[in-house]
């Protein structure tokens, strides 16, 4: 699924991705792949990810930069 980094919380290493379908997905830095480092991503950056349903709502896993 395609999305855009909506919000980052640097001190806690998590954020939210707004997907094309308008849903916000939570993510933790441990789900970044493809050479992405949490400190190098920015709000507004386009990404590709796999959506999942987490215990507290939608979450993004296997996050990579969009081509």
Steps between C-alpha positions, in 0.01 A plus 500: 500500500623855431500779753666812635677550833249713691659543844823395669572482871880497499560450872287183504593371150149464361267679264194484280455446128196638316409237240340564161171376647507781760571271796784583741734210580725490807859384453811444711853549371554122514267467197725711273681294233698553182772703666268759653624647830238664725706820539517538120126491423286814491135595520356516150726224366332235281527137612370155416389262778293198594188579706409291805249520781689548827363467855426875511403555136654511151876468481757506222771235460778440246530872422717602204556822304270538201672467162 
